[in-house]
């Protein structure tokens, strides 16, 4: 628990690869990638949770799907060079290898 007894959201401490793994788990469970509109939570990978908890903070075992939806949106913006976000060639390859949805109709404004 964080100070004040509130659980710490693990999202900010997760690596890019851990975020990709959780996003892929959501896609497999829900048959779509997370969106910026969801207020649900989703359990994070056990290995990621163990690494996060090894820092001495009792991280919550769930991440907000909305945070992952925003992360997905940022990956899309990075691919087209907008929003100040960047992707390495390796990150782009990894996203393509999991058939990342670059143009989802459900997450557009």
LUMROSE-691925 format. One record per atom (N, C-alpha, C, CB): residue number from 0; residue in three letters; atom name; y, z, x negated. Coordinates in steps of 0.2 Angstrom, whole numbers. Atoms other than C-alpha are relative to their C-alpha. Glycine has a CB too. Layout:
N
 seq type atom    yy    zz    xx
 NUM  ALA   CA     Y     Z     X
...
END
This chain:
109
 seq type atom    yy    zz    xx
   0  UNK    N    -6     0    -4
   0  UNK   CA     0     0     0
   0  UNK    C     6     0    -4
   0  UNK   CB     0     6     5
   1  UNK    N    -7     0     3
   1  UNK   CA    18    -3    -5
   1  UNK    C     3     6     1
   1  UNK   CB     4    -6     2
   2  UNK    N    -4    -6    -2
   2  UNK   CA    31    10    -5
   2  UNK    C     2     0     7
   2  UNK   CB     6     1    -5
   3  UNK    N    -1     0    -7
   3  UNK   CA    34    16    12
   3  UNK    C    -6    -1     5
   3  UNK   CB     6    -5     2
   4  UNK    N     6     0    -4
   4  UNK   CA    16    14    18
   4  UNK    C    -1    -7     3
   4  UNK   CB     0     5     5
   5  UNK    N     1     7    -3
   5  UNK   CA    18    -5    22
   5  UNK    C    -4    -4    -5
   5  UNK   CB     7    -3     1
   6  UNK    N     4     4     4
   6  UNK   CA     5   -17    16
   6  UNK    C     4    -5    -4
   6  UNK   CB    -6    -3     4
   7  UNK    N    -4     5     4
   7  UNK   CA    11   -29     2
   7  UNK    C    -4    -7     2
   7  UNK   CB    -1     1    -7
   8  UNK    N     3     6    -1
   8  UNK   CA     9   -47     7
   8  UNK    C    -2    -3    -7
   8  UNK   CB     5    -5     4
   9  UNK    N     3     2     7
   9  UNK   CA    -2   -55    -7
   9  UNK    C     3    -7    -2
   9  UNK   CB    -7    -1     0
  10  UNK    N    -1     7     1
  10  UNK   CA     6   -72    -5
  10  UNK    C     5    -1    -6
  10  UNK   CB     4    -3     6
  11  UNK    N    -4     1     6
  11  UNK   CA    20   -70   -18
  11  UNK    C    -3     1    -7
  11  UNK   CB     6     4     0
  12  UNK    N     3    -1     6
  12  UNK   CA     8   -64   -31
  12  UNK    C    -6    -5    -1
  12  UNK   CB    -3     7     0
  13  UNK    N     5     5     0
  13  UNK   CA    -5   -78   -28
  13  UNK    C     2    -5    -5
  13  UNK   CB    -3    -2     6
  14  UNK    N    -1     6     4
  14  UNK   CA    -7   -92   -41
  14  UNK    C     0    -6     5
  14  UNK   CB    -5     0    -5
  15  UNK    N     0     6    -3
  15  UNK   CA    -5  -110   -36
  15  UNK    C    -7    -2     3
  15  UNK   CB     3    -6    -4
  16  UNK    N     7     1    -2
  16  UNK   CA   -24  -112   -36
  16  UNK    C    -2     4     5
  16  UNK   CB    -4     0    -7
  17  UNK    N     2    -5    -5
  17  UNK   CA   -27   -97   -26
  17  UNK    C     3    -2     7
  17  UNK   CB     2     7    -1
  18  UNK    N    -3     2    -6
  18  UNK   CA   -15  -103   -13
  18  UNK    C    -3    -7     3
  18  UNK   CB     8    -2    -1
  19  UNK    N     4     6    -2
  19  UNK   CA   -24  -120   -13
  19  UNK    C    -6     2     3
  19  UNK   CB     0    -5    -6
  20  UNK    N     7    -2    -2
  20  UNK   CA   -41  -112   -11
  20  UNK    C     1     3     7
  20  UNK   CB    -3     5    -4
  21  UNK    N     0    -3    -7
  21  UNK   CA   -35  -102     5
  21  UNK    C     2    -5     5
  21  UNK   CB     6     6     0
  22  UNK    N    -2     5    -4
  22  UNK   CA   -26  -117    12
  22  UNK    C    -6    -5     2
  22  UNK   CB     5    -5    -4
  23  UNK    N     6     4    -1
  23  UNK   CA   -43  -127    10
  23  UNK    C    -5     4     5
  23  UNK   CB    -3    -2    -7
  24  UNK    N     4    -4    -4
  24  UNK   CA   -52  -112    18
  24  UNK    C     2    -1     7
  24  UNK   CB    -1     7    -2
  25  UNK    N    -3     0    -7
  25  UNK   CA   -40  -113    33
  25  UNK    C    -2    -7     3
  25  UNK   CB     7     1     0
  26  UNK    N     2     7    -2
  26  UNK   CA   -43  -132    34
  26  UNK    C    -7    -1     3
  26  UNK   CB     2    -5    -5
  27  UNK    N     7     0    -2
  27  UNK   CA   -61  -130    35
  27  UNK    C    -2     4     6
  27  UNK   CB    -5     3    -6
  28  UNK    N     2    -4    -6
  28  UNK   CA   -61  -116    48
  28  UNK    C     4    -3     6
  28  UNK   CB     3     7    -2
  29  UNK    N    -4     2    -6
  29  UNK   CA   -47  -124    59
  29  UNK    C     0    -7     1
  29  UNK   CB     7     3    -1
  30  UNK    N     0     7     0
  30  UNK   CA   -50  -142    55
  30  UNK    C     7    -3     0
  30  UNK   CB    -3    -3     7
  31  UNK    N    -7     2     2
  31  UNK   CA   -31  -144    50
  31  UNK    C     3     4    -5
  31  UNK   CB     4    -1     6
  32  UNK    N    -3    -4     5
  32  UNK   CA   -20  -138    37
  32  UNK    C     5     5     4
  32  UNK   CB     4    -4    -5
  33  UNK    N    -5    -4    -4
  33  UNK   CA    -8  -123    41
  33  UNK    C     6    -3     1
  33  UNK   CB     0     7    -4
  34  UNK    N    -7     2    -1
  34  UNK   CA     9  -125    48
  34  UNK    C     5     5    -1
  34  UNK   CB     0    -3     7
  35  UNK    N    -6    -5     1
  35  UNK   CA    26  -117    46
  35  UNK    C     1     4     6
  35  UNK   CB     6    -4    -2
  36  UNK    N    -2    -3    -6
  36  UNK   CA    25  -112    64
  36  UNK    C    -5     6     2
  36  UNK   CB     0    -5     5
  37  UNK    N     5    -5    -2
  37  UNK   CA    10  -100    64
  37  UNK    C     2     7    -2
  37  UNK   CB    -7    -2    -3
  38  UNK    N    -1    -7     2
  38  UNK   CA    11   -81    64
  38  UNK    C    -6     3    -1
  38  UNK   CB     5     3     6
  39  UNK    N     6    -3     1
  39  UNK   CA    -7   -78    62
  39  UNK    C    -1     2    -7
  39  UNK   CB    -6    -5     3
  40  UNK    N     1    -2     7
  40  UNK   CA   -15   -71    47
  40  UNK    C    -7    -3    -2
  40  UNK   CB     0     8    -1
  41  UNK    N     6     3     2
  41  UNK   CA   -30   -77    37
  41  UNK    C    -2     4    -6
  41  UNK   CB     0    -8    -2
  42  UNK    N     2    -3     5
  42  UNK   CA   -41   -68    25
  42  UNK    C     0    -4    -7
  42  UNK   CB    -7     3     1
  43  UNK    N     0     3     7
  43  UNK   CA   -39   -72     6
  43  UNK    C    -6     0    -3
  43  UNK   CB     6     3    -4
  44  UNK    N     6     0     4
  44  UNK   CA   -52   -76    -6
  44  UNK    C    -2     7    -3
  44  UNK   CB     0    -6    -5
  45  UNK    N     2    -6     3
  45  UNK   CA   -62   -61   -13
  45  UNK    C     2     0    -7
  45  UNK   CB    -7     1     1
  46  UNK    N    -1     0     7
  46  UNK   CA   -59   -66   -31
  46  UNK    C     8     1    -1
  46  UNK   CB    -2    -6    -3
  47  UNK    N    -7     0     1
  47  UNK   CA   -40   -68   -28
  47  UNK    C     2     7     2
  47  UNK   CB     3    -5     5
  48  UNK    N    -1    -7    -3
  48  UNK   CA   -40   -51   -18
  48  UNK    C    -1     5    -6
  48  UNK   CB    -3     2     6
  49  UNK    N     2    -5     6
  49  UNK   CA   -49   -42   -33
  49  UNK    C     5    -1    -5
  49  UNK   CB    -7    -2    -2
  50  UNK    N    -5     1     5
  50  UNK   CA   -37   -50   -45
  50  UNK    C     7     4     2
  50  UNK   CB     2    -7    -2
  51  UNK    N    -6    -3    -2
  51  UNK   CA   -22   -44   -35
  51  UNK    C     0     7     0
  51  UNK   CB     2    -3     7
  52  UNK    N     0    -7     0
  52  UNK   CA   -28   -27   -32
  52  UNK    C    -1     3    -7
  52  UNK   CB    -7     2     4
  53  UNK    N     1    -3     7
  53  UNK   CA   -32   -25   -51
  53  UNK    C     7     2    -3
  53  UNK   CB    -3    -5    -4
  54  UNK    N    -7    -2     2
  54  UNK   CA   -13   -24   -53
  54  UNK    C     2     7     2
  54  UNK   CB     5    -5     3
  55  UNK    N    -1    -7    -2
  55  UNK   CA   -14    -7   -45
  55  UNK    C     4     1     6
  55  UNK   CB     5     3    -6
  56  UNK    N    -3     0    -6
  56  UNK   CA    -6   -11   -29
  56  UNK    C    -5    -2     5
  56  UNK   CB     6    -5     1
  57  UNK    N     5     1    -5
  57  UNK   CA   -17   -10   -13
  57  UNK    C     3    -6     4
  57  UNK   CB    -1     6     4
  58  UNK    N    -3     6    -4
  58  UNK   CA   -13   -28    -7
  58  UNK    C    -4     0     7
  58  UNK   CB    -1    -6    -4
  59  UNK    N     3     1    -6
  59  UNK   CA   -17   -32    11
  59  UNK    C    -5    -6    -1
  59  UNK   CB     5    -3     5
  60  UNK    N     6     5     2
  60  UNK   CA   -33   -43    12
  60  UNK    C     2    -7     4
  60  UNK   CB    -6     3     2
  61  UNK    N    -2     6    -3
  61  UNK   CA   -24   -56    23
  61  UNK    C     7    -3    -2
  61  UNK   CB     0     1     8
  62  UNK    N    -6     3     2
  62  UNK   CA   -10   -68    20
  62  UNK    C     2    -4     7
  62  UNK   CB    -1    -6    -6
  63  UNK    N    -3     3    -6
  63  UNK   CA     2   -75    33
  63  UNK    C    -1    -8     0
  63  UNK   CB     7     2     1
  64  UNK    N     1     8     0
  64  UNK   CA    -3   -93    38
  64  UNK    C     7    -3     0
  64  UNK   CB    -4    -2     7
  65  UNK    N    -6     3     1
  65  UNK   CA    15   -97    40
  65  UNK    C     2    -1    -7
  65  UNK   CB     6     5     4
  66  UNK    N    -2     0     7
  66  UNK   CA    18   -93    22
  66  UNK    C    -4    -6    -3
  66  UNK   CB    -2     6    -4
  67  UNK    N     4     5     2
  67  UNK   CA     4  -105    18
  67  UNK    C     2    -7     3
  67  UNK   CB    -8     1     1
  68  UNK    N    -2     6    -3
  68  UNK   CA    11  -118    30
  68  UNK    C     7    -2    -4
  68  UNK   CB     2     1     7
  69  UNK    N    -6     2     4
  69  UNK   CA    28  -117    21
  69  UNK    C    -2    -3    -7
  69  UNK   CB     5     6    -1
  70  UNK    N     2     2     7
  70  UNK   CA    19  -119     4
  70  UNK    C    -3    -7     1
  70  UNK   CB    -6     5    -2
  71  UNK    N     3     7    -1
  71  UNK   CA    10  -135    11
  71  UNK    C     6    -4     1
  71  UNK   CB    -4     0     6
  72  UNK    N    -6     4    -1
  72  UNK   CA    27  -141    16
  72  UNK    C     4    -2    -6
  72  UNK   CB     5     3     5
  73  UNK    N    -3     1     6
  73  UNK   CA    34  -138    -1
  73  UNK    C    -4    -5    -5
  73  UNK   CB     1     7    -4
  74  UNK    N     4     5     4
  74  UNK   CA    20  -148    -9
  74  UNK    C     1    -7     2
  74  UNK   CB    -8     2     1
  75  UNK    N    -2     7    -2
  75  UNK   CA    24  -163     2
  75  UNK    C     7    -2    -2
  75  UNK   CB     0     0     8
  76  UNK    N    -7     2     2
  76  UNK   CA    43  -162    -2
  76  UNK    C    -1    -1    -8
  76  UNK   CB     4     6     1
  77  UNK    N     0     2     7
  77  UNK   CA    38  -161   -21
  77  UNK    C    -3    -6    -1
  77  UNK   CB    -5     6    -3
  78  UNK    N     3     6     2
  78  UNK   CA    27  -176   -20
  78  UNK    C     5    -6     1
  78  UNK   CB    -5    -1     5
  79  UNK    N    -5     5    -1
  79  UNK   CA    42  -186   -13
  79  UNK    C     7     1    -4
  79  UNK   CB     2    -1     7
  80  UNK    N    -5    -1     4
  80  UNK   CA    54  -178   -25
  80  UNK    C     6     3     3
  80  UNK   CB     3    -6    -4
  81  UNK    N    -5    -3    -4
  81  UNK   CA    64  -168   -12
  81  UNK    C     0     8    -1
  81  UNK   CB     0    -2     7
  82  UNK    N     0    -7     0
  82  UNK   CA    70  -150   -11
  82  UNK    C    -1     4    -6
  82  UNK   CB    -6     2     5
  83  UNK    N     1    -3     6
  83  UNK   CA    69  -146   -29
  83  UNK    C    -7     3    -2
  83  UNK   CB     5     6     0
  84  UNK    N     7    -3     2
  84  UNK   CA    50  -143   -29
  84  UNK    C    -3    -6    -5
  84  UNK   CB    -4     0     7
  85  UNK    N     4     5     4
  85  UNK   CA    39  -151   -42
  85  UNK    C    -7     1     0
  85  UNK   CB     3     1    -7
  86  UNK    N     7     0     0
  86  UNK   CA    21  -155   -44
  86  UNK    C    -2    -2    -7
  86  UNK   CB    -4    -3     6
  87  UNK    N     3     3     6
  87  UNK   CA    11  -157   -60
  87  UNK    C    -5    -6     2
  87  UNK   CB    -3     5    -5
  88  UNK    N     5     5    -1
  88  UNK   CA     0  -172   -62
  88  UNK    C    -7     3     2
  88  UNK   CB    -2    -4    -6
  89  UNK    N     6    -4    -2
  89  UNK   CA   -15  -159   -61
  89  UNK    C     0     2     7
  89  UNK   CB    -1     5    -5
  90  UNK    N    -1    -3    -7
  90  UNK   CA    -8  -151   -45
  90  UNK    C    -1    -6     5
  90  UNK   CB     6     4     0
  91  UNK    N     0     6    -5
  91  UNK   CA    -6  -168   -37
  91  UNK    C    -8    -2     0
  91  UNK   CB     4    -6    -2
  92  UNK    N     7     2     0
  92  UNK   CA   -24  -173   -42
  92  UNK    C    -4     5     4
  92  UNK   CB    -3     0    -7
  93  UNK    N     4    -5    -4
  93  UNK   CA   -31  -156   -35
  93  UNK    C     1    -1     7
  93  UNK   CB     2     7    -3
  94  UNK    N    -1     1    -7
  94  UNK   CA   -22  -159   -19
  94  UNK    C    -3    -6     3
  94  UNK   CB     8     0     1
  95  UNK    N     3     7    -2
  95  UNK   CA   -28  -177   -17
  95  UNK    C    -8     1     0
  95  UNK   CB     1    -5    -5
  96  UNK    N     7    -1     0
  96  UNK   CA   -46  -171   -22
  96  UNK    C    -2     4     7
  96  UNK   CB    -2     4    -6
  97  UNK    N     2    -4    -6
  97  UNK   CA   -46  -159    -6
  97  UNK    C     2    -4     6
  97  UNK   CB     2     7     0
  98  UNK    N    -3     4    -5
  98  UNK   CA   -39  -173     4
  98  UNK    C     6     3     4
  98  UNK   CB    -6    -2     5
  99  UNK    N    -6    -4    -3
  99  UNK   CA   -23  -164     7
  99  UNK    C     4    -5     5
  99  UNK   CB     5     2    -5
 100  UNK    N    -3     4    -5
 100  UNK   CA   -14  -171    23
 100  UNK    C     8     0    -2
 100  UNK   CB     0     3     7
 101  UNK    N    -7     1     2
 101  UNK   CA     3  -178    16
 101  UNK    C     5    -1     6
 101  UNK   CB     0    -5    -5
 102  UNK    N    -4     1    -6
 102  UNK   CA     9  -183    33
 102  UNK    C    -2     2     7
 102  UNK   CB     1    -8     0
 103  UNK    N     3    -3    -7
 103  UNK   CA     4  -171    47
 103  UNK    C     5    -1     5
 103  UNK   CB    -2     7    -1
 104  UNK    N    -4     1    -6
 104  UNK   CA    10  -175    64
 104  UNK    C     2     7     3
 104  UNK   CB    -3    -4     5
 105  UNK    N    -1    -7    -3
 105  UNK   CA     9  -156    69
 105  UNK    C     5     4    -4
 105  UNK   CB    -6     3     0
 106  UNK    N    -4    -4     4
 106  UNK   CA    21  -150    55
 106  UNK    C     7    -4    -1
 106  UNK   CB    -3     2    -6
 107  UNK    N    -7     4     1
 107  UNK   CA    36  -162    57
 107  UNK    C     5     3     4
 107  UNK   CB    -1    -8     1
 108  UNK    N    -5    -2    -5
 108  UNK   CA    52  -158    64
 108  UNK    C     2    -7     4
 108  UNK   CB     7     3    -3
END
